[in-house]
Amino acid sequence: MMPVLVAKDLKKEFLHPSRCEILKGVSLTVNPGETVAIMGPSGVGKSTLLHILGTLDAPSSGSLEIAGKNALGDQGPYLRNQHIGFVFQNYNLLDEYSVLENVLMPSRIGRRGAREEDAKQLLTDVGLEGHFHHLAKQLSGGEKQRAAIARALCNHPDLILADEPSGNLDDTNSAKIHNILIQAAKKLRKGLIVVTHNHALAKQCDFIYTLHEGILEKGS
């Protein structure tokens, strides 16, 4: 079974205003269907790490493979569009587009040509079957995050990266979002990496790591 992600000895340093090494050699392997939580205090580099794993940022050194291919070279954007789905804390939906149009957007950008029927099924799976043609700005926070999860899955990615997916939600909606993410990863055999402060979500994952002083430490 080929891992969906293999990161080895990732380092990241910032030189301004003064030199700061925020990642000091992070290694991580994620297989299909595995769920990983990354925890740690604010400001330690969790989002930076997630951005590097998603090829949205480059490490100072180290290696990264997505679906068996080098993700740090020219192929990075292509691999991101073809193999990775993102779920952000602030949803990143386009308010003036319908929910259905938002869900279809990544597949059209990535030229994967997802069918409208598939997008509608994903929205139904996350409990938004009556909202296909509503504008994104008409949704509640919990509904927006469910739409964002459907959007992340529409491109049939091998890997889902979620950055504080329940950070703006109440406890009830947080629990719903957690269950949808975990069940989607297991049912569809997707790798899931979620950055979170939420211990309830972390405990649902197969593996829990803490980012501490630039090192990823495995917990229980």
PEZIKA-V713056 format. One record per residue. N is the residue number from 1. PHI is phi in whole degrees, -180 to 180 (NA if undefined). PSI is psi in radians with two decimals (* if undefined). D_CENTER is the distance of its C-alpha to the mean C-alpha in whole Angstrom. Layout:
<<N,PHI,PSI,D_CENTER> <N,PHI,PSI,D_CENTER>>
This chain:
<<1,NA,2.11,21> <2,-78,2.25,19> <3,-61,2.59,16> <4,-81,-0.40,13> <5,-148,2.35,13> <6,-134,1.98,15> <7,-113,2.35,16> <8,-132,2.14,19> <9,53,0.78,21> <10,-73,2.27,18> <11,-126,2.57,20> <12,-144,2.19,20> <13,-130,2.58,23> <14,-113,2.42,24> <15,-100,-0.26,27> <16,-127,2.49,28> <17,-75,-0.31,30> <18,-143,2.76,30> <19,-64,2.26,28> <20,-143,2.10,26> <21,-95,1.85,24> <22,-89,-0.51,20> <23,-121,2.27,19> <24,-121,0.63,22> <25,112,1.13,21> <26,-92,2.24,18> <27,-125,2.45,18> <28,-160,2.39,15> <29,-125,2.32,15> <30,-128,2.22,13> <31,-100,2.86,15> <32,-55,2.32,14> <33,84,-0.08,14> <34,-87,2.48,13> <35,-117,2.30,11> <36,-128,2.26,11> <37,-107,2.37,11> <38,-117,2.09,12> <39,-117,3.06,14> <40,144,2.80,17> <41,-63,2.84,19> <42,-63,2.47,18> <43,89,0.06,19> <44,-90,-0.14,18> <45,111,0.26,15> <46,-64,-0.81,12> <47,-68,-0.64,10> <48,-59,-0.79,13> <49,-61,-0.79,12> <50,-63,-0.68,8> <51,-65,-0.65,9> <52,-67,-0.77,12> <53,-63,-0.50,9> <54,-94,0.16,8> <55,61,0.40,12> <56,-85,-0.26,12> <57,-144,2.79,14> <58,-109,2.48,17> <59,-77,2.84,18> <60,-73,-0.56,22> <61,-162,2.97,22> <62,111,-3.11,21> <63,-132,2.68,19> <64,-146,2.20,16> <65,-119,2.35,16> <66,-118,2.15,14> <67,53,0.66,15> <68,82,0.08,18> <69,-120,2.57,19> <70,-62,2.11,19> <71,-101,0.05,16> <72,-101,-0.09,18> <73,-96,-2.65,21> <74,-65,-0.35,21> <75,-78,-0.13,19> <76,-51,-0.95,16> <77,-61,-0.67,15> <78,-64,-0.81,16> <79,-64,-0.66,14> <80,-61,-0.81,11> <81,-68,-0.55,13> <82,-91,-0.48,14> <83,-125,-0.14,11> <84,-124,2.37,8> <85,-116,2.39,6> <86,-112,2.46,4> <87,-129,2.06,5> <88,-108,2.78,7> <89,-61,-0.64,10> <90,-98,0.31,13> <91,73,-0.82,11> <92,56,0.67,13> <93,-87,2.70,15> <94,-91,1.92,18> <95,-59,-0.59,21> <96,-89,0.08,24> <97,-108,2.73,22> <98,-70,2.87,22> <99,-59,-0.78,19> <100,-62,-0.74,20> <101,-64,-0.68,20> <102,-62,-0.74,17> <103,-66,-0.64,15> <104,-79,-0.29,17> <105,-56,-0.88,16> <106,-62,-0.65,14> <107,-68,-0.55,16> <108,-74,-0.66,19> <109,-66,-0.74,18> <110,-81,0.00,17> <111,59,0.62,20> <112,-91,-0.30,19> <113,62,0.80,21> <114,-60,2.46,19> <115,-78,2.60,22> <116,-60,-0.61,22> <117,-63,-0.66,23> <118,-66,-0.73,20> <119,-64,-0.71,18> <120,-65,-0.64,21> <121,-66,-0.71,20> <122,-63,-0.74,17> <123,-64,-0.64,18> <124,-65,-0.72,20> <125,-62,-0.54,18> <126,-98,0.19,16> <127,85,0.43,20> <128,-118,0.58,20> <129,-64,-0.39,23> <130,-97,0.20,25> <131,-121,0.25,23> <132,-52,-0.77,23> <133,-107,0.18,25> <134,-74,2.55,24> <135,-69,2.56,23> <136,-58,-0.60,20> <137,-69,-0.20,22> <138,-87,-0.13,24> <139,-85,2.70,21> <140,-75,2.99,21> <141,-59,-0.79,18> <142,-64,-0.68,17> <143,-68,-0.67,17> <144,-62,-0.71,15> <145,-70,-0.61,12> <146,-65,-0.69,13> <147,-64,-0.66,14> <148,-65,-0.63,10> <149,-68,-0.76,9> <150,-60,-0.71,12> <151,-62,-0.74,11> <152,-63,-0.55,8> <153,-88,-0.28,10> <154,-66,-0.47,13> <155,-85,0.12,13> <156,52,0.93,13> <157,-74,2.78,10> <158,-86,-0.37,11> <159,-137,2.33,7> <160,-111,2.24,4> <161,-114,2.13,1> <162,-123,2.16,3> <163,-108,1.82,6> <164,48,1.00,9> <165,-64,-0.35,9> <166,-114,0.26,12> <167,-62,-0.49,14> <168,-104,0.22,16> <169,-114,2.74,17> <170,-76,3.04,20> <171,-60,-0.71,20> <172,-65,-0.84,21> <173,-70,-0.56,18> <174,-60,-0.82,16> <175,-61,-0.70,17> <176,-64,-0.78,17> <177,-64,-0.74,13> <178,-59,-0.84,13> <179,-63,-0.73,15> <180,-62,-0.79,13> <181,-63,-0.86,10> <182,-64,-0.80,12> <183,-65,-0.67,14> <184,-64,-0.76,12> <185,-62,-0.75,11> <186,-71,-0.84,15> <187,-66,-0.72,17> <188,-97,0.03,15> <189,60,0.81,15> <190,-101,2.52,11> <191,-74,2.47,9> <192,-131,2.19,7> <193,-120,2.13,6> <194,-125,2.17,6> <195,-87,2.20,8> <196,-155,2.67,11> <197,-100,-0.06,15> <198,-87,1.94,15> <199,-68,-0.55,18> <200,-64,-0.73,18> <201,-66,-0.80,14> <202,-58,-0.70,14> <203,-67,-0.35,17> <204,-80,-0.25,16> <205,-85,2.75,14> <206,-68,-0.64,16> <207,-134,2.46,16> <208,-121,2.24,16> <209,-122,2.65,16> <210,-120,2.26,17> <211,-88,1.99,17> <212,-134,2.05,21> <213,52,0.74,23> <214,84,0.01,20> <215,-118,2.44,20> <216,-91,1.99,18> <217,-107,2.28,20> <218,-81,2.32,19> <219,-108,-2.77,20> <220,-126,*,22>>
